[in-house]
């Protein structure tokens, strides 16, 4: 018996209704603003024709909203391929009841996240919501709680990427905050716990949204997000590029593209990167550009705590996470914010089997009353904890300065580095030569006929006798002293050997990082 035409007609009508979300008029208004709708965002994320939707016919919980139909309950969920690999995603539809979260809306998200956990595939969350659906009362709050719980369950199991592509206020902001990477658009997106009106009512303080709720504010001041995009398409491009460096789950290796043979061509241009004068800061961005394949480096949190640089790259096809001091900003010192930034990135790399390459040029921790009162001891300890706890391959290259506790905080051999290289320009010591001479030889300098000339002699002597990389090599604290031109080759060969590294820690529930 042939299928009745009216049944097919109903199916097609329901699909059409779902594709139109809150209606053609609302979709057109978004287009005029340069915004993609929920389904267009998924189309932009996924490989063409690969998206398989789930829950298209779900409607809202009728409590308090009898007689109102919300297609898909304001969220599109499903699985598709990104670069040929499966990825789960949800995309909130602001044209349907403002993308508000109710019981069934949250159920669809939770179901998708549980599927991602079962399959071992990453999650991409596209946030564009007016917040909790007031008509559903406590069910909305319960829905957020269930989503947050699953965010934590998935943490360290599969990568989680959030895209803030519209409003994300109040409790809604905590799901992205529990994820690994946040991408936020400049156009149309806002994220905050309390808006300007609430802040003014509660405190009397004028708080323009530009100061705390925009992509630029979160990227440069609060550090809440990792990438800024100009629009939806750029945000989705960033997500695709980020996924290209990540494994599907914590049991897999990253997507290496390892050639049969390592190219061992010396890079003489790297020697030119090193400034002739020892006091001239080295731009670590130039070192990274010459060291990685094609100069391609996906920097994470580029606009926050710029005295440390973190991000993903490949060396001879092998995926790595880079943690590098940037002497061009605050002399490359570690402060409260850069310690948090570095530690979080190290923890992510370790959770997902990404080898870590550390580039060291650091005079110490940032001095000052504000830093001490801000808890630099606690925050700096996060770097120590993160490196020591990491079991992935760890390669450290000491470029120039490596002083005091900051030398340890950038993954010395004593902190678990598998291989430590040092350039001939490296200085490894308790403190800088100038300061050390003033402390150790204070009386001699006071008695000298020409204190300035004698200080210069003692500084040179200190560098030779107490800070030389060869001295550290003699005591087994570094693996080898290498020319800058050899850096890429040496790191590539070390990585190739270390890819089979497997290290376990004593059994315990978890360590207690100094939060």
Residue pairs with C-beta under 8 A, 6 or more apart in sequence:
14 56
14 57
15 56
17 71
18 56
18 57
18 71
18 72
19 39
20 27
20 71
21 27
21 37
21 38
21 39
21 71
21 72
21 93
21 95
21 96
22 71
22 93
22 94
22 95
22 96
22 97
23 95
26 95
27 37
27 95
30 36
30 37
30 94
30 95
33 187
33 188
34 187
34 231
35 165
35 166
35 187
35 188
35 232
36 44
36 165
36 232
36 233
37 93
37 95
38 75
38 76
38 91
38 92
38 93
38 94
38 95
38 99
38 126
38 128
39 76
39 91
39 93
40 232
41 91
41 126
41 163
41 165
41 232
41 236
42 51
42 76
42 78
42 80
42 89
42 91
42 126
43 51
44 232
44 233
44 236
45 80
45 82
45 87
45 89
45 124
45 126
45 236
45 239
45 240
46 80
46 81
46 82
46 87
46 89
47 80
47 81
47 82
47 83
47 84
50 80
50 81
51 78
51 79
51 80
52 78
52 79
52 80
53 76
53 77
53 78
54 77
54 78
54 79
54 108
54 111
54 112
54 115
55 72
55 77
55 108
55 111
56 72
56 76
57 72
58 72
58 73
58 104
58 107
58 108
59 69
59 70
59 71
59 73
59 104
60 68
60 70
60 73
60 74
60 97
60 102
60 103
60 104
60 105
60 133
60 136
61 102
61 103
61 104
61 136
61 139
63 135
63 136
63 137
63 139
64 135
64 136
64 137
65 135
65 136
70 96
70 97
71 93
71 96
72 93
72 96
72 108
73 96
73 102
73 104
73 105
73 108
74 92
74 93
74 96
74 97
74 98
74 99
74 100
74 101
74 102
74 105
74 129
75 90
75 91
75 92
75 93
75 99
75 101
75 105
75 108
75 109
76 90
76 91
76 93
77 88
77 89
77 90
77 91
77 108
77 109
77 111
77 112
78 88
78 89
78 112
79 86
79 87
79 88
79 89
79 112
79 115
79 119
79 121
80 86
80 87
80 89
81 87
82 239
82 240
82 243
83 240
83 243
83 244
85 121
85 243
85 248
85 255
86 119
86 121
86 248
87 121
87 122
87 123
87 124
87 243
88 112
88 113
88 115
88 116
88 119
88 121
88 122
88 123
88 124
89 112
89 123
89 124
89 125
89 126
90 108
90 109
90 112
90 125
90 126
91 126
91 128
92 99
92 126
92 127
92 128
92 129
92 166
93 99
93 128
94 128
94 129
94 130
94 166
94 167
97 130
97 133
98 129
98 130
98 131
99 128
99 129
99 130
99 166
100 129
100 130
100 131
100 132
100 133
100 134
100 140
101 129
101 131
101 132
101 133
101 140
101 143
101 144
101 147
101 172
102 133
102 135
102 136
102 139
102 140
102 143
103 136
103 139
103 140
103 142
103 143
105 133
105 143
106 140
106 142
106 143
106 144
106 146
106 147
107 143
107 146
109 125
109 147
109 150
110 146
110 147
110 150
112 123
113 123
113 147
113 150
113 151
113 153
113 154
114 150
116 122
116 123
116 154
116 158
117 150
117 153
117 154
117 157
117 158
120 157
120 158
120 248
120 249
120 251
120 252
121 158
121 248
121 249
122 158
122 159
122 160
122 161
122 243
122 246
122 248
122 249
123 154
123 158
123 159
123 160
123 161
123 179
124 161
124 162
124 163
124 239
124 243
125 160
125 161
125 162
125 163
125 175
125 176
125 179
126 163
126 165
127 162
127 163
127 164
127 165
127 166
127 168
127 172
127 175
127 176
128 165
128 166
128 167
128 168
129 166
129 167
129 168
129 172
130 167
130 169
131 167
131 169
131 170
131 171
131 172
132 140
132 141
132 143
132 144
132 170
132 171
132 172
133 140
134 140
141 171
144 171
144 172
144 174
144 175
147 175
148 174
148 175
148 178
151 160
151 175
151 178
151 179
152 178
154 160
155 178
155 180
156 250
156 351
156 352
157 249
157 250
158 248
158 249
158 250
159 180
159 181
159 243
159 246
159 247
159 352
160 178
160 179
160 180
160 181
161 179
161 180
161 181
161 182
161 183
161 239
161 242
161 243
162 175
162 176
162 179
162 181
162 182
162 183
163 182
163 183
163 184
163 185
163 235
163 236
163 239
164 176
164 182
164 183
164 184
164 185
164 189
164 191
164 215
164 225
165 185
165 188
165 189
165 232
165 235
166 188
166 189
166 190
167 189
167 190
167 191
168 176
168 189
168 190
168 191
169 190
169 191
169 192
169 193
169 195
170 193
170 194
173 191
173 192
173 193
176 182
176 191
177 224
180 348
181 226
181 227
181 242
181 300
182 218
182 224
182 225
182 226
182 227
183 225
183 226
183 227
183 228
183 229
183 235
183 238
183 239
183 242
184 191
184 215
184 218
184 219
184 225
184 227
184 228
184 229
184 235
185 215
185 228
185 229
185 230
185 231
185 232
185 234
185 235
186 214
186 215
186 216
186 228
186 229
186 230
186 231
187 230
187 231
187 232
189 214
189 215
190 209
190 213
190 214
191 213
191 218
191 224
191 225
192 209
192 212
192 213
194 202
195 209
195 213
196 206
196 207
196 208
196 209
199 205
199 207
200 206
200 207
210 216
210 217
211 217
212 221
212 222
215 225
215 228
215 229
216 228
216 303
218 224
218 225
219 225
219 226
219 227
219 228
219 301
219 302
219 303
219 304
220 303
220 304
221 304
223 301
223 304
223 305
223 337
223 340
223 341
225 301
226 300
226 301
227 235
227 238
227 242
227 300
227 302
228 303
229 235
229 237
229 238
241 298
242 298
242 312
244 255
245 254
245 255
245 298
245 312
245 314
245 319
245 354
246 254
246 255
246 352
246 354
247 253
247 254
247 255
247 352
247 353
249 352
250 351
250 352
250 353
252 353
253 353
253 499
254 319
254 352
254 353
254 354
255 319
256 314
256 317
256 318
256 319
256 499
257 314
257 317
258 316
258 317
258 318
258 496
259 316
259 317
262 316
262 489
262 492
262 493
262 496
263 316
263 492
264 489
264 493
265 489
266 485
266 486
266 489
267 290
267 484
267 485
267 487
267 488
268 485
269 290
269 485
270 287
270 290
270 291
270 484
270 485
270 487
270 488
271 483
271 484
271 485
273 282
273 283
273 286
273 287
273 290
273 484
274 282
274 399
274 400
274 423
274 425
274 484
275 281
275 282
278 400
278 425
281 327
281 328
281 331
281 332
282 327
282 328
282 361
282 399
282 400
283 326
283 327
283 328
284 309
284 324
284 325
284 326
284 327
284 328
284 332
284 359
284 361
284 399
285 309
285 326
285 328
287 324
287 359
287 399
287 487
288 297
288 309
288 313
288 322
288 324
288 359
289 295
289 297
290 487
290 488
291 313
291 315
291 487
291 488
291 491
292 313
292 314
292 315
292 320
292 322
293 313
293 314
293 315
293 316
293 317
296 313
296 314
297 311
297 312
297 313
297 322
298 311
298 312
298 313
299 309
299 310
299 311
300 310
300 311
300 312
300 345
301 310
301 341
301 345
302 311
304 337
304 341
305 335
305 337
305 338
305 340
305 341
306 326
306 329
306 330
307 325
307 326
307 329
307 330
307 331
307 332
307 333
307 334
307 335
307 338
308 323
308 324
308 325
308 326
308 332
308 334
308 338
308 341
308 342
309 322
309 323
309 324
309 325
309 326
310 321
310 322
310 323
310 324
310 341
310 342
310 345
311 321
311 322
312 319
312 320
312 321
312 322
312 354
313 319
313 320
313 322
314 320
315 357
315 488
315 491
315 492
315 495
316 492
316 495
316 496
318 355
318 492
318 495
318 496
318 499
319 354
319 355
320 354
320 355
320 356
320 357
320 495
321 345
321 346
321 348
321 349
321 354
321 355
321 356
321 357
322 356
322 357
322 358
322 359
323 342
323 345
323 346
323 356
323 357
323 358
323 359
323 410
323 411
324 358
324 359
324 360
325 332
325 334
325 359
325 360
325 361
325 362
325 410
326 332
327 361
327 400
327 401
330 366
331 363
332 361
332 362
332 363
332 401
333 362
333 363
333 364
333 365
333 366
333 367
333 406
334 342
334 362
334 364
334 365
334 366
334 380
334 383
334 406
334 409
335 365
335 366
335 371
335 376
335 379
336 366
336 371
336 374
336 375
336 376
336 379
339 376
339 379
339 380
339 382
339 383
339 409
340 379
340 382
342 383
342 386
343 382
343 383
343 385
343 386
343 513
346 356
346 383
346 386
346 387
346 390
347 386
347 389
347 390
347 513
348 354
349 355
349 356
349 390
349 392
350 356
350 386
350 389
350 390
350 391
350 392
353 392
354 392
355 392
355 393
355 394
355 395
355 495
355 498
355 499
356 390
356 392
356 393
356 394
356 395
356 411
357 395
357 396
357 397
357 491
357 495
358 394
358 395
358 396
358 397
358 410
358 411
358 417
359 397
359 399
360 396
360 397
360 398
360 399
360 401
360 402
360 407
360 410
360 411
361 398
361 399
361 400
361 401
361 402
362 401
362 402
362 403
362 406
362 407
362 409
362 410
363 401
363 403
363 406
363 432
364 403
364 404
364 405
364 406
364 431
365 371
365 376
365 380
365 404
365 405
365 406
365 409
366 376
378 514
380 405
380 409
381 514
382 513
382 514
382 515
383 409
383 410
384 408
384 409
384 415
385 511
385 513
385 514
386 513
387 394
387 409
387 410
387 411
387 415
387 416
387 417
388 415
388 416
389 505
389 511
389 513
390 416
391 501
391 503
391 504
391 505
392 501
393 418
393 494
393 495
393 498
393 499
393 501
394 411
394 416
394 417
394 418
394 419
395 417
395 418
395 419
395 420
395 421
395 491
395 494
395 495
395 498
396 410
396 411
396 412
396 413
396 417
396 419
396 420
396 421
397 420
397 421
397 422
397 423
397 487
397 491
398 420
398 421
398 422
398 423
398 426
398 428
398 469
398 478
399 423
399 425
399 426
399 484
400 423
400 425
400 426
400 427
401 426
401 427
401 432
402 410
402 412
402 426
402 427
402 428
402 429
403 427
403 428
403 429
403 430
403 431
403 432
404 429
404 430
404 431
407 428
408 414
408 415
409 415
411 417
412 420
412 477
413 420
413 476
413 477
413 478
413 479
414 477
418 494
418 498
418 501
419 479
419 494
419 498
420 477
420 478
420 479
421 478
421 479
421 480
421 481
421 482
421 487
421 490
421 491
422 428
422 469
422 472
422 473
422 478
422 480
422 481
422 482
423 469
423 481
423 482
423 483
423 484
423 487
424 469
424 481
424 483
425 484
426 469
426 472
426 481
427 433
427 463
427 467
427 468
427 469
428 467
428 468
428 469
428 471
428 472
428 477
428 478
429 436
429 462
429 466
429 467
430 436
431 439
433 459
433 462
433 463
433 467
434 455
434 459
436 462
436 466
437 445
437 455
437 458
437 459
437 462
438 445
438 455
440 462
441 455
441 458
444 454
444 458
445 451
445 454
445 455
445 458
448 454
465 471
469 478
469 481
470 481
472 478
473 479
473 480
473 481
480 490
482 490
